[in-house]
Amino acid sequence: MKQLTVEAWVQPFGSDALARGIVSKRAAWQNADVYNLFSWNESKFWARVNAKDGQQISSKSTLKDKKWVHLAYVYDGKTKKQLLYVNGELENEVDHPEDEVGKGEKSIWIGILNEGYAQAWNGFIDEVRIWSTVLTEGEIKLSMAGELLPVESSGKVTTTWGRIKER
C-alpha cells in the first residue's frame, strides 16, 4: 500500500504523558508496526507508519480534557510525506524515508496500541475511518462533516429499507 489516511473523532478524559492508542495496526512497540495514531509525549497527538526512528509526526496542539477533536493522519508513499490534520487544519508535515506502508497481518486496535498494552485510551473514539488513499484537506473537511463516504449509500439495503419503513 503506497497511500494511507487514518481519521477519527476523539474526546480525551484528562491528559497525561502515557502513550494512549487511538487506532493502531501492530503487534508491539516497534515490532511489525504498520501504522499508529495515538497520544503521548507532551499530551500531543502522534502518528507513524513503519515505526522506526524519524518516521513519526506529532501535532502542535495538545489534548484538551472533554473536548472533541477530529484527527487525520495522511501518509503518501508517492511523495514520501506524512501530514497530520487537527480539526481539518494541517498542523504538521514531515518527510518519510520509505515509499510504502509495511506489510503486516496484525490486528487493527481501536483504543489501545496493541494486545496486552496496559494503557487504553481514556475517553471516547468515534467515526474511525481507514482509507487506502490520500485524502486532501478538502476531503478531510467533508469527511469531518459526514459528507464524504467510502461508498455511495443510495440504493443500498439500509437506505432502501429506511425509505420503505418511513411510508
MDAnalysis code that builds the backbone (N, CA, C; Angstrom):
import MDAnalysis as mda
import numpy as np

u = mda.Universe.empty(501, n_residues=167, atom_resindex=np.repeat(np.arange(167), 3), trajectory=True)
u.add_TopologyAttr("name", ["N", "CA", "C"] * 167)
u.add_TopologyAttr("resid", np.arange(1, 168))
u.add_TopologyAttr("resname", ["MET", "LYS", "GLN", "LEU", "THR", "VAL", "GLU", "ALA", "TRP", "VAL", "GLN", "PRO", "PHE", "GLY", "SER", "ASP", "ALA", "LEU", "ALA", "ARG", "GLY", "ILE", "VAL", "SER", "LYS", "ARG", "ALA", "ALA", "TRP", "GLN", "ASN", "ALA", "ASP", "VAL", "TYR", "ASN", "LEU", "PHE", "SER", "TRP", "ASN", "GLU", "SER", "LYS", "PHE", "TRP", "ALA", "ARG", "VAL", "ASN", "ALA", "LYS", "ASP", "GLY", "GLN", "GLN", "ILE", "SER", "SER", "LYS", "SER", "THR", "LEU", "LYS", "ASP", "LYS", "LYS", "TRP", "VAL", "HIS", "LEU", "ALA", "TYR", "VAL", "TYR", "ASP", "GLY", "LYS", "THR", "LYS", "LYS", "GLN", "LEU", "LEU", "TYR", "VAL", "ASN", "GLY", "GLU", "LEU", "GLU", "ASN", "GLU", "VAL", "ASP", "HIS", "PRO", "GLU", "ASP", "GLU", "VAL", "GLY", "LYS", "GLY", "GLU", "LYS", "SER", "ILE", "TRP", "ILE", "GLY", "ILE", "LEU", "ASN", "GLU", "GLY", "TYR", "ALA", "GLN", "ALA", "TRP", "ASN", "GLY", "PHE", "ILE", "ASP", "GLU", "VAL", "ARG", "ILE", "TRP", "SER", "THR", "VAL", "LEU", "THR", "GLU", "GLY", "GLU", "ILE", "LYS", "LEU", "SER", "MET", "ALA", "GLY", "GLU", "LEU", "LEU", "PRO", "VAL", "GLU", "SER", "SER", "GLY", "LYS", "VAL", "THR", "THR", "THR", "TRP", "GLY", "ARG", "ILE", "LYS", "GLU", "ARG"])
u.atoms.positions = np.array([
    [0.860, -1.166, 0.000],
    [0.000, 0.000, 0.000],
    [0.907, 1.231, 0.000],
    [0.689, 2.099, -0.969],
    [1.524, 3.291, -1.107],
    [0.920, 4.526, -0.449],
    [-0.363, 4.475, -0.093],
    [-1.030, 5.631, 0.498],
    [-1.963, 5.177, 1.614],
    [-2.159, 6.071, 2.589],
    [-2.981, 5.738, 3.740],
    [-3.497, 7.021, 4.373],
    [-4.770, 7.010, 4.767],
    [-5.331, 8.062, 5.606],
    [-6.073, 7.384, 6.746],
    [-5.777, 7.785, 7.970],
    [-6.451, 7.280, 9.159],
    [-7.063, 8.487, 9.852],
    [-8.369, 8.413, 10.112],
    [-9.013, 9.550, 10.775],
    [-9.962, 9.054, 11.857],
    [-10.206, 9.928, 12.832],
    [-11.108, 9.602, 13.932],
    [-11.485, 10.878, 14.674],
    [-12.663, 10.845, 15.267],
    [-13.072, 11.850, 16.240],
    [-12.705, 11.298, 17.598],
    [-12.070, 12.103, 18.454],
    [-11.709, 11.651, 19.795],
    [-12.065, 12.717, 20.829],
    [-12.397, 12.249, 22.016],
    [-12.615, 13.139, 23.154],
    [-11.876, 12.535, 24.343],
    [-10.743, 13.127, 24.709],
    [-9.997, 12.592, 25.848],
    [-10.605, 13.010, 27.180],
    [-10.450, 12.153, 28.161],
    [-10.828, 12.471, 29.538],
    [-9.527, 12.654, 30.305],
    [-9.123, 13.882, 30.492],
    [-7.848, 14.176, 31.138],
    [-6.719, 14.119, 30.125],
    [-5.555, 14.501, 30.562],
    [-4.373, 14.418, 29.705],
    [-3.208, 13.927, 30.553],
    [-2.389, 13.107, 29.952],
    [-1.217, 12.593, 30.639],
    [-0.160, 12.262, 29.614],
    [0.988, 11.853, 30.064],
    [2.102, 11.572, 29.166],
    [2.168, 10.105, 28.744],
    [1.212, 9.290, 29.161],
    [1.230, 7.891, 28.758],
    [0.831, 7.741, 27.301],
    [1.427, 6.792, 26.625],
    [1.046, 6.510, 25.241],
    [-0.332, 5.875, 25.240],
    [-1.272, 6.487, 24.573],
    [-2.657, 6.015, 24.519],
    [-3.040, 5.811, 23.057],
    [-3.323, 4.589, 22.681],
    [-3.662, 4.276, 21.304],
    [-5.043, 4.753, 20.915],
    [-5.147, 5.300, 19.717],
    [-6.439, 5.668, 19.135],
    [-6.769, 4.631, 18.064],
    [-5.919, 4.511, 17.055],
    [-6.046, 3.475, 16.024],
    [-4.647, 2.935, 15.775],
    [-4.498, 1.627, 15.801],
    [-3.182, 1.034, 15.667],
    [-3.269, -0.310, 14.961],
    [-2.295, -0.577, 14.130],
    [-2.151, -1.890, 13.500],
    [-0.712, -2.316, 13.759],
    [-0.551, -3.114, 14.820],
    [0.795, -3.534, 15.217],
    [0.725, -4.688, 16.205],
    [1.892, -5.331, 16.415],
    [1.989, -6.422, 17.384],
    [2.467, -5.898, 18.732],
    [3.480, -5.063, 18.729],
    [4.043, -4.480, 19.950],
    [4.971, -3.349, 19.529],
    [5.504, -2.618, 20.487],
    [6.333, -1.456, 20.184],
    [7.449, -1.812, 19.213],
    [7.473, -1.129, 18.087],
    [8.457, -1.320, 17.020],
    [8.638, -2.788, 16.654],
    [7.560, -3.538, 16.771],
    [7.586, -4.942, 16.402],
    [6.496, -5.142, 15.352],
    [6.885, -5.048, 14.098],
    [5.954, -5.213, 12.989],
    [4.859, -4.148, 13.004],
    [5.199, -2.931, 13.437],
    [4.251, -1.832, 13.340],
    [3.892, -1.607, 11.881],
    [2.633, -1.371, 11.632],
    [2.193, -0.989, 10.303],
    [1.834, 0.495, 10.331],
    [0.895, 0.880, 11.208],
    [0.596, 2.301, 11.412],
    [-0.013, 2.506, 12.796],
    [0.097, 3.738, 13.281],
    [-0.421, 4.103, 14.600],
    [-0.895, 5.546, 14.588],
    [-1.971, 5.812, 15.302],
    [-2.438, 7.161, 15.623],
    [-2.669, 7.131, 17.126],
    [-1.984, 8.000, 17.890],
    [-2.013, 7.890, 19.345],
    [-1.686, 9.227, 20.002],
    [-1.886, 9.301, 21.307],
    [-1.435, 10.464, 22.077],
    [-0.257, 10.014, 22.928],
    [0.622, 10.972, 23.226],
    [1.799, 10.609, 24.003],
    [2.502, 11.851, 24.499],
    [3.777, 11.915, 24.362],
    [4.679, 12.934, 24.860],
    [4.096, 14.344, 24.776],
    [4.101, 15.059, 25.901],
    [3.593, 16.427, 25.998],
    [2.106, 16.507, 25.674],
    [1.395, 15.392, 25.805],
    [-0.045, 15.311, 25.525],
    [-0.394, 15.729, 24.103],
    [0.504, 15.457, 23.185],
    [0.261, 15.739, 21.767],
    [-0.289, 14.491, 21.082],
    [-0.768, 14.681, 19.859],
    [-1.181, 13.565, 19.021],
    [0.001, 13.183, 18.141],
    [0.190, 11.902, 17.943],
    [1.305, 11.378, 17.164],
    [0.771, 10.358, 16.150],
    [1.519, 10.171, 15.080],
    [1.167, 9.155, 14.090],
    [2.451, 8.674, 13.424],
    [2.373, 7.462, 12.896],
    [3.541, 6.917, 12.211],
    [3.154, 5.726, 11.352],
    [4.021, 5.478, 10.400],
    [3.968, 4.293, 9.546],
    [5.326, 3.620, 9.663],
    [5.344, 2.324, 9.780],
    [6.581, 1.534, 9.816],
    [7.476, 1.874, 11.001],
    [6.975, 2.388, 12.064],
    [7.573, 2.765, 13.346],
    [9.063, 2.521, 13.525],
    [9.849, 3.372, 12.949],
    [11.290, 3.400, 13.208],
    [11.633, 4.844, 13.542],
    [12.812, 5.049, 14.085],
    [13.213, 6.411, 14.432],
    [13.079, 7.338, 13.232],
    [12.525, 8.519, 13.479],
    [12.394, 9.517, 12.424],
    [11.225, 9.294, 11.499],
    [10.396, 8.307, 11.771],
    [9.282, 8.024, 10.888],
    [7.956, 8.346, 11.539],
    [7.935, 9.334, 12.417],
    [6.675, 9.709, 13.046],
    [6.483, 11.213, 12.958],
    [5.273, 11.618, 13.274],
    [4.887, 13.014, 13.183],
    [4.055, 13.348, 14.417],
    [4.154, 14.577, 14.885],
    [3.353, 14.967, 16.056],
    [2.606, 16.259, 15.764],
    [1.529, 16.451, 16.512],
    [0.738, 17.678, 16.383],
    [1.425, 18.803, 17.142],
    [1.016, 20.005, 16.847],
    [1.448, 21.161, 17.622],
    [0.481, 21.361, 18.797],
    [-0.793, 21.058, 18.569],
    [-1.798, 21.214, 19.622],
    [-1.729, 20.032, 20.587],
    [-2.320, 20.224, 21.761],
    [-2.304, 19.201, 22.792],
    [-3.730, 18.771, 23.132],
    [-3.824, 17.664, 23.873],
    [-5.108, 17.155, 24.331],
    [-5.823, 18.202, 25.174],
    [-7.092, 18.321, 24.977],
    [-7.933, 19.187, 25.806],
    [-8.990, 18.298, 26.449],
    [-9.060, 18.341, 27.760],
    [-9.973, 17.496, 28.505],
    [-11.421, 17.718, 28.077],
    [-12.089, 16.636, 27.723],
    [-13.512, 16.607, 27.370],
    [-13.868, 17.505, 26.194],
    [-12.934, 17.697, 25.265],
    [-13.179, 18.464, 24.040],
    [-13.015, 17.535, 22.842],
    [-14.044, 17.472, 21.988],
    [-13.970, 16.654, 20.789],
    [-12.963, 17.268, 19.821],
    [-12.200, 16.412, 19.177],
    [-11.243, 16.845, 18.167],
    [-11.229, 15.799, 17.049],
    [-11.109, 16.272, 15.822],
    [-11.000, 15.373, 14.673],
    [-9.532, 15.284, 14.276],
    [-9.038, 14.062, 14.144],
    [-7.655, 13.822, 13.749],
    [-7.628, 13.106, 12.413],
    [-6.685, 13.478, 11.579],
    [-6.472, 12.770, 10.315],
    [-4.971, 12.688, 10.059],
    [-4.499, 11.478, 9.883],
    [-3.096, 11.223, 9.565],
    [-3.040, 10.743, 8.118],
    [-2.203, 11.388, 7.325],
    [-2.066, 11.046, 5.912],
    [-0.614, 10.646, 5.642],
    [-0.454, 9.482, 5.044],
    [0.865, 9.018, 4.603],
    [0.801, 8.854, 3.089],
    [1.734, 9.490, 2.395],
    [1.792, 9.394, 0.932],
    [3.150, 8.853, 0.523],
    [3.198, 7.569, 0.193],
    [4.442, 6.942, -0.230],
    [4.951, 7.462, -1.558],
    [4.059, 8.007, -2.383],
    [4.475, 8.548, -3.680],
    [5.334, 9.798, -3.507],
    [4.978, 10.633, -2.538],
    [5.751, 11.859, -2.283],
    [6.655, 11.718, -1.060],
    [6.535, 10.566, -0.350],
    [7.286, 10.296, 0.876],
    [7.041, 11.386, 1.922],
    [5.755, 11.707, 2.125],
    [5.346, 12.723, 3.088],
    [4.348, 12.146, 4.082],
    [4.359, 12.702, 5.292],
    [3.356, 12.440, 6.317],
    [2.734, 13.782, 6.676],
    [1.414, 13.786, 6.830],
    [0.705, 15.003, 7.200],
    [-0.217, 14.685, 8.368],
    [-0.340, 15.623, 9.290],
    [-1.221, 15.443, 10.429],
    [-2.165, 16.638, 10.506],
    [-3.475, 16.345, 10.435],
    [-4.516, 17.366, 10.479],
    [-5.245, 17.279, 11.819],
    [-5.518, 18.435, 12.396],
    [-6.319, 18.526, 13.600],
    [-7.477, 19.461, 13.300],
    [-8.697, 18.941, 13.442],
    [-9.915, 19.688, 13.110],
    [-9.884, 20.256, 11.689],
    [-9.387, 19.441, 10.769],
    [-9.390, 19.797, 9.354],
    [-8.288, 20.733, 8.920],
    [-7.426, 21.135, 9.835],
    [-6.336, 22.059, 9.517],
    [-5.001, 21.324, 9.591],
    [-4.165, 21.530, 8.583],
    [-2.846, 20.907, 8.575],
    [-2.012, 21.479, 9.718],
    [-1.554, 20.618, 10.607],
    [-0.732, 21.056, 11.743],
    [0.737, 20.753, 11.557],
    [1.040, 19.694, 10.808],
    [2.439, 19.338, 10.647],
    [2.609, 18.501, 9.390],
    [3.782, 18.610, 8.803],
    [4.144, 17.829, 7.619],
    [5.616, 17.476, 7.737],
    [5.938, 16.195, 7.604],
    [7.332, 15.756, 7.663],
    [7.587, 14.721, 6.573],
    [8.843, 14.612, 6.204],
    [9.252, 13.614, 5.216],
    [9.236, 12.227, 5.851],
    [9.144, 11.222, 4.987],
    [9.207, 9.820, 5.411],
    [10.172, 9.119, 4.464],
    [11.099, 8.328, 4.968],
    [12.119, 7.733, 4.104],
    [11.637, 6.585, 3.207],
    [10.454, 6.042, 3.475],
    [10.005, 4.877, 2.714],
    [8.844, 5.224, 1.787],
    [8.655, 4.380, 0.779],
    [7.629, 4.681, -0.218],
    [6.394, 3.794, -0.138],
    [6.276, 2.990, 0.921],
    [5.054, 2.212, 1.100],
    [4.880, 1.804, 2.554],
    [3.637, 1.523, 2.891],
    [3.302, 1.045, 4.231],
    [3.782, -0.397, 4.334],
    [4.441, -0.724, 5.433],
    [4.922, -2.089, 5.623],
    [3.783, -3.095, 5.618],
    [4.103, -4.282, 5.224],
    [3.088, -5.332, 5.222],
    [2.995, -5.915, 6.621],
    [1.813, -6.244, 7.019],
    [1.633, -6.827, 8.335],
    [0.269, -7.459, 8.444],
    [0.221, -8.593, 9.052],
    [-1.044, -9.292, 9.231],
    [-1.541, -9.134, 10.656],
    [-1.135, -8.055, 11.281],
    [-1.530, -7.800, 12.655],
    [-2.958, -7.284, 12.716],
    [-3.541, -7.349, 13.891],
    [-4.901, -6.852, 14.095],
    [-4.917, -5.335, 14.119],
    [-6.082, -4.770, 13.825],
    [-6.296, -3.340, 13.995],
    [-6.888, -3.146, 15.379],
    [-6.297, -2.253, 16.154],
    [-6.731, -1.971, 17.513],
    [-7.308, -0.570, 17.576],
    [-8.428, -0.424, 18.223],
    [-9.033, 0.896, 18.439],
    [-9.104, 1.099, 19.946],
    [-8.475, 2.177, 20.413],
    [-8.489, 2.488, 21.835],
    [-7.323, 1.921, 22.613],
    [-6.437, 1.239, 21.934],
    [-5.253, 0.671, 22.593],
    [-4.191, 0.469, 21.512],
    [-2.928, 0.465, 21.900],
    [-1.869, 0.325, 20.901],
    [-1.737, -1.096, 20.373],
    [-1.858, -2.076, 21.243],
    [-1.765, -3.470, 20.815],
    [-2.224, -4.385, 21.951],
    [-2.416, -5.633, 21.637],
    [-2.844, -6.615, 22.644],
    [-1.855, -6.645, 23.802],
    [-2.398, -6.616, 25.011],
    [-1.555, -6.693, 26.193],
    [-0.994, -5.358, 26.657],
    [-1.236, -4.280, 25.913],
    [-0.741, -2.965, 26.316],
    [-1.607, -2.455, 27.456],
    [-1.001, -1.965, 28.505],
    [-1.725, -1.650, 29.737],
    [-2.523, -0.347, 29.691],
    [-2.092, 0.646, 28.927],
    [-2.758, 1.949, 28.945],
    [-3.706, 2.099, 27.758],
    [-4.994, 1.970, 28.025],
    [-6.006, 2.145, 26.989],
    [-6.354, 3.624, 26.858],
    [-6.950, 3.998, 25.736],
    [-7.418, 5.365, 25.526],
    [-8.406, 5.719, 26.626],
    [-8.274, 6.890, 27.184],
    [-9.154, 7.334, 28.246],
    [-10.079, 8.409, 27.672],
    [-11.242, 7.991, 27.201],
    [-12.189, 8.915, 26.584],
    [-13.018, 8.216, 25.525],
    [-13.551, 9.015, 24.610],
    [-14.372, 8.477, 23.523],
    [-13.596, 8.487, 22.214],
    [-13.907, 7.522, 21.358],
    [-13.396, 7.457, 19.985],
    [-14.600, 7.175, 19.106],
    [-14.738, 7.931, 18.016],
    [-15.905, 7.771, 17.157],
    [-15.496, 7.952, 15.694],
    [-16.267, 7.360, 14.806],
    [-16.142, 7.524, 13.361],
    [-14.719, 7.295, 12.857],
    [-14.141, 6.162, 13.228],
    [-12.817, 5.790, 12.733],
    [-12.949, 5.410, 11.266],
    [-12.089, 5.968, 10.454],
    [-12.054, 5.632, 9.024],
    [-10.612, 5.393, 8.613],
    [-10.403, 4.314, 7.868],
    [-9.082, 3.979, 7.363],
    [-9.207, 3.863, 5.856],
    [-8.478, 4.706, 5.150],
    [-8.547, 4.779, 3.698],
    [-7.216, 4.319, 3.096],
    [-7.251, 3.631, 1.977],
    [-6.025, 3.235, 1.276],
    [-5.707, 4.246, 0.177],
    [-5.929, 5.505, 0.504],
    [-5.650, 6.603, -0.415],
    [-5.320, 7.847, 0.403],
    [-4.820, 8.857, -0.262],
    [-4.538, 10.138, 0.381],
    [-5.777, 11.010, 0.270],
    [-6.284, 11.476, 1.407],
    [-7.372, 12.456, 1.388],
    [-6.757, 13.849, 1.397],
    [-7.328, 14.729, 0.594],
    [-6.892, 16.120, 0.577],
    [-7.478, 16.845, 1.784],
    [-7.020, 18.053, 2.029],
    [-7.563, 18.842, 3.141],
    [-9.065, 19.056, 2.956],
    [-9.492, 19.326, 1.726],
    [-10.921, 19.500, 1.454],
    [-11.723, 18.242, 1.722],
    [-11.177, 17.092, 1.329],
    [-11.867, 15.822, 1.577],
    [-11.923, 15.505, 3.072],
    [-10.879, 15.851, 3.800],
    [-10.886, 15.639, 5.254],
    [-11.983, 16.483, 5.888],
    [-12.134, 17.719, 5.440],
    [-13.192, 18.581, 5.980],
    [-14.574, 18.030, 5.634],
    [-14.744, 17.491, 4.423],
    [-16.012, 16.857, 4.051],
    [-16.272, 15.628, 4.916],
    [-15.231, 14.852, 5.162],
    [-15.371, 13.665, 5.997],
    [-15.756, 14.052, 7.420],
    [-15.143, 15.108, 7.950],
    [-15.493, 15.599, 9.289],
    [-16.974, 15.932, 9.377],
    [-17.505, 16.492, 8.296],
    [-18.911, 16.908, 8.261],
    [-19.845, 15.752, 7.918],
    [-19.288, 14.566, 7.684],
    [-20.105, 13.407, 7.348],
    [-20.570, 13.402, 5.905],
    [-19.910, 14.185, 5.054],
    [-20.328, 14.307, 3.661],
    [-19.460, 13.517, 2.696],
    [-18.452, 12.825, 3.185],
    [-17.594, 12.017, 2.332],
    [-17.678, 10.585, 2.828],
    [-18.285, 9.736, 2.040],
    [-18.450, 8.337, 2.425],
    [-17.677, 7.447, 1.466],
    [-17.128, 6.340, 1.943],
    [-16.343, 5.460, 1.084],
    [-17.175, 4.732, 0.030],
    [-18.491, 4.661, 0.222],
    [-19.380, 4.035, -0.757],
    [-20.599, 4.919, -0.942],
    [-21.233, 4.811, -2.070],
    [-22.478, 5.526, -2.328],
    [-23.577, 4.832, -1.538],
    [-24.276, 5.575, -0.681],
    [-25.259, 4.946, 0.198],
    [-26.621, 4.741, -0.455],
    [-26.954, 5.513, -1.463],
    [-28.281, 5.349, -2.057],
    [-28.370, 4.029, -2.813],
    [-29.530, 3.394, -2.706],
    [-29.755, 2.123, -3.379],
    [-29.269, 0.910, -2.591],
    [-28.676, 1.125, -1.440],
    [-28.220, 0.028, -0.599],
    [-29.382, -0.438, 0.284],
    [-29.250, -1.611, 0.856],
    [-30.330, -2.206, 1.634],
    [-30.765, -1.282, 2.776],
    [-29.820, -0.727, 3.519],
    [-30.204, 0.082, 4.686],
    [-30.949, 1.344, 4.290],
    [-30.493, 2.027, 3.233],
    [-31.194, 3.255, 2.839],
    [-32.533, 2.928, 2.186],
    [-32.584, 1.848, 1.406],
    [-33.858, 1.442, 0.797],
    [-34.849, 1.047, 1.884],
    [-34.409, 0.249, 2.854],
    [-35.281, -0.163, 3.944],
    [-35.756, 1.056, 4.735],
    [-34.895, 2.020, 4.940],
    [-35.263, 3.224, 5.662],
    [-36.377, 3.985, 4.961],
    [-36.302, 4.076, 3.627],
    [-37.352, 4.763, 2.871],
    [-38.668, 3.982, 2.909],
    [-38.590, 2.649, 2.790],
    [-39.800, 1.823, 2.836],
    [-40.457, 1.927, 4.221],
    [-39.649, 1.885, 5.256],
    [-40.146, 1.913, 6.624],
    [-40.831, 3.244, 6.934],
    [-40.386, 4.349, 6.330],
    [-40.998, 5.666, 6.569],
    [-42.413, 5.758, 6.058],
    [-42.753, 4.948, 5.067],
    [-44.077, 5.034, 4.442],
    [-45.128, 4.542, 5.324],
])
